[in-house]
Structure formats: structure tokens, C-alpha cells
């Protein structure tokens, strides 16, 4: 199994049970300069790729997913699979100053 593939399977399995949007995620999605829809987040979860893995996250093993949303804009979703649900921690449009041109790798300061 490819590294990260097991985590991706866990994310998608948890999401099929239930998705819990944490308050931070909702606030970020509703920002006027973002307006990220639930459908876009669902699409990132169902079809996106893991670009960062956080096995030691205080909220539990989590990861950062990427997929292009409406109007081909990149969307990042941080989520953590739990036994009964997927915790959607945040969702945002990555800043091109902080990420490489394909939004997969962070730029070094």
C-alpha cells in the first residue's frame, strides 16, 4: 500500500459515516473572501489527495487534503478520521505566497 493510502481510506470511510464540521472550519468556509461550500469540501474529501500527514496532531491523527474546487480554485481541507465520523478541522484557499505553484508543497521562508 502506498504511503498515505491507508490514511486516505480511513478518511473516506469515516466521512461515509458522518462529517462533523468543527467551528473553526465553519468560520473559515464562511469568510467572504472564501465562501467554500459543503459540496466543495465533500469533493475534496472524496477525490482529493493527501499532501501532508500529521500523525502526532493533538486532535488525533489528521491530514491535509488538496483538490481544485469551483472555478478551478485550490482548496485545502484538514481533517481527522474518528471511529464514528470525520472531523473537518478547517478548509481554506491556500495562499500562493505560502505554497508552490501547484499548492502541494509549502514554500520555505
C-alpha positions as CSV (number, residue, x, y, z in Angstrom):
1,X,0.0,0.0,0.0
2,X,1.3,3.4,-0.9
3,X,2.3,5.7,2.0
4,X,-0.8,7.8,2.9
5,X,-3.2,5.5,1.1
6,X,-4.2,3.8,4.4
7,X,-4.9,7.2,5.9
8,X,-6.9,8.3,2.8
9,X,-9.0,5.1,3.1
10,X,-9.6,5.9,6.8
11,X,-10.6,9.5,6.0
12,X,-13.1,8.4,3.3
13,X,-14.6,5.6,5.4
14,X,-15.1,7.9,8.4
15,X,-16.7,10.5,6.0
16,X,-19.2,8.0,4.8
17,X,-20.5,7.6,8.3
18,X,-20.7,11.2,9.2
19,X,-18.8,14.5,8.8
20,X,-18.5,16.9,11.7
21,X,-17.5,20.4,10.8
22,X,-15.7,22.0,13.7
23,X,-16.5,25.6,14.5
24,X,-13.1,26.8,13.0
25,X,-13.9,25.0,9.7
26,X,-17.3,26.7,9.5
27,X,-15.8,30.1,10.2
28,X,-13.1,29.7,7.6
29,X,-15.5,28.3,5.0
30,X,-17.9,31.3,5.5
31,X,-15.3,34.0,5.1
32,X,-16.5,36.4,2.4
33,X,-13.1,36.0,0.5
34,X,-13.5,32.2,0.5
35,X,-17.1,31.1,0.6
36,X,-16.2,27.4,0.4
37,X,-19.3,25.2,0.1
38,X,-20.0,21.9,1.8
39,X,-20.2,20.3,-1.6
40,X,-16.6,21.5,-2.4
41,X,-15.3,20.1,1.0
42,X,-17.1,16.8,0.3
43,X,-15.4,16.7,-3.2
44,X,-12.0,17.3,-1.6
45,X,-12.6,14.5,0.9
46,X,-13.9,12.1,-1.7
47,X,-11.5,12.8,-4.6
48,X,-8.6,14.8,-3.2
49,X,-5.1,13.8,-2.3
50,X,-3.2,13.9,0.9
51,X,-0.3,16.4,0.7
52,X,0.6,16.4,4.4
53,X,0.2,13.9,7.2
54,X,0.1,14.8,10.9
55,X,0.3,11.6,12.9
56,X,1.1,13.4,16.1
57,X,-1.6,16.1,15.9
58,X,-3.1,16.9,19.4
59,X,-6.6,16.4,17.9
60,X,-5.7,12.9,16.7
61,X,-4.0,11.7,13.5
62,X,-5.0,14.2,10.8
63,X,-4.0,15.1,7.3
64,X,-4.2,17.9,4.8
65,X,-6.0,17.2,1.5
66,X,-6.0,19.1,-1.7
67,X,-8.3,19.3,-4.7
68,X,-9.5,22.0,-7.0
69,X,-13.0,23.3,-6.4
70,X,-15.4,25.6,-8.2
71,X,-13.7,27.8,-10.8
72,X,-10.6,25.6,-10.6
73,X,-9.5,27.2,-7.3
74,X,-7.4,25.1,-5.0
75,X,-8.9,24.0,-1.7
76,X,-7.1,22.6,1.3
77,X,-9.1,20.6,3.9
78,X,-7.6,19.4,7.2
79,X,-9.5,16.5,8.7
80,X,-9.1,13.7,11.3
81,X,-10.8,10.4,11.0
82,X,-12.5,9.1,14.1
83,X,-14.3,5.8,14.8
84,X,-17.8,7.2,14.1
85,X,-17.2,10.3,12.0
86,X,-14.7,12.5,10.1
87,X,-13.7,15.7,12.0
88,X,-13.3,18.5,9.4
89,X,-10.9,20.8,11.3
90,X,-10.5,23.5,8.7
91,X,-10.9,24.3,5.0
92,X,-9.3,27.2,3.2
93,X,-7.9,28.6,-0.1
94,X,-4.1,28.3,0.1
95,X,-2.1,31.4,-0.2
96,X,0.1,31.3,-3.3
97,X,2.8,33.2,-1.3
98,X,3.0,30.2,1.1
99,X,2.7,27.3,-1.3
100,X,4.4,26.2,-4.6
101,X,2.6,26.7,-7.9
102,X,0.5,23.5,-7.6
103,X,-0.3,24.1,-3.9
104,X,1.2,20.7,-2.8
105,X,4.4,21.9,-1.1
106,X,4.9,24.7,1.4
107,X,7.4,27.4,0.3
108,X,10.4,27.8,2.6
109,X,10.7,31.2,4.3
